Amino acid sequence: MKFEELPLAQPLQRAVRTVGYENPTPIQEQSIPSLLTGKDLLGIAQTGTGKTAAFALPILQRLLDSGKFRQPKTCRDLILLPTRELAIQVEECFKQYAQYTAISTACIFGGVSDVKQKNVLIRGVDVLVATPGRLLDLIGQKAVTLKNVEFFVLDEADRMLDMGFIHDIRKVVGMLPGKRQNLFFSATMPKEISDLASTILSANPVRVEVAPQSTPIERIRQELYRIDKRRKGALLKELLSSHEEMKKVLVFCRTKHGTDKIVRVLEKAGIKCAAIHGNKSQNRRQEALGNFKDEKIRVLVATDIAARGIDVDDVTHVFNYDLPNEHETFVHRIGRTARAGKEGVAISFCSPDEEQDLRGIEKLTRVKIPEGDASVFEKLPPPQKETPESEARNNRGRLPKRSKEEIRADWKKQRDDYRNAQKGGRDNRQVGAGQDRRDNRQNAGHSPLDGESRF
């Protein structure tokens, strides 16, 4: 099937040709015909499968067919997303697809002033892309109302749940009109997400699943390097310096402090890079992402806040500098590469305390990640001697389980040792205090107490 065979209006067909689409992806081919008939949809798809076009094109077509006009401080299509970056990118897609129509779009998110966003909403918009927090804030300020929503899209639902947006989502759903078309997309479908979907969708929604749940894209070649935490920076620097084919690289780290530290290490090596995380302002994050898209920098270092919010073409390599605590996040990280039919490489670093996470990831993805080239370790500085503190930290999660009786006995021993230490301290203080009193009396020329001698 080709896009020209789909029942889309001429302005949309022209926009599709402009952006270079020829053949729809599986999720687009399965979703668009059903959505054009007005049915609710439950979509399970990996990152990079083309799901944005799968719901954007039919929604735009139905907006054109309805013949209705937007009203002040309202929207006709509401799309909820978990992160600012993802919201901006989805709105950009809608603008591309609607460029030859009169359909208006707007994007609202937190972290920036709301003045411009409220000004845009005064006249009303057709398509509103929003993050939950800022949307509820503007609803509370009566800058926008949801009474005219005809289409509701909840994207990245599992990520919404992970980020604690479940209560905000329920508030938004409670404000929507009863008659509407609902679209629910998630990369994974645990029980909590399934329960949420049942409260939003109709009784018999169309279900589209284009890939097994939590299975990485097959075109991604993976490598694993087992290395202690202290040498991860040196390994990353060596791999980037010795492989020129690593032209557009994403590095994922667990912490904000860790991303800044990686950037300092790479900058000292002369590698152009930038970091994005929650402590960066929206302008700084957009600037870093724009420089990465335009290839002004070679490496972008990010926390998991951007794991599903980065839509950049031609990413050649993804590094898991730290393995994620949530195993399903691994799928979304490596899904940043191997897009649009191209191949990609995902390289993971695993320290001793991350072995348990590695086993969980391999169990979830049903893939045994092969070891990388061991010769690179010869170029790294030797491992530093472990201190008791670092050794205990590296052994975290790998200690053998103890029985309740062993734990209770250990606790009693620590309690008894503490009590004995306290008792010994009291005895020593009493003896010392008595000797001090005797010395003071003798120094003052007083007679000794009963039973004492001056000599």
Buried (B, 14 or more C-beta within 10 A) or exposed (E): EEBEEBEBBEBBBEBBEEEEBEEBBBBBBBBBBBBBEEBBBBBBBBBBBBBBBBBBBBBBBBBBEEEEEBEEBBBBBBBBBBBBBBBBBBBBBBBBBBBBBEBBBBBBBBBBEBEEBBEBBEEBBBBBBBBBBBBBBBBEEEBBBBEBBBBBBBBBBBBBBBBEBBEBBEEBBEBBEEEBBBBBBBBBBEEEBEEBBEEBBEEEBBBBBBBEBBEBBEEBBBBBBBBBBEBBBBBBBBBBBEBEEBEBBBBBBBEBEBBBBBBEBBEEBEBEBBBBBEEBEBEEBBBBBEBBBEEEBBBBBBBBBBBBBBBBEEBBBBBBBBBBEBBBBBBBBBBBBBBEEEEBBBBBBBBBBBBEBBEBBBEBBEBEBEEBEEEBBEEEEEEEEBEEEBEEBBEEEEEEEEEEEEEEEEEEEEEEEEEEEEEEEEEEEEEEEEEEEEEEBEEEEEEEEEEEEEE
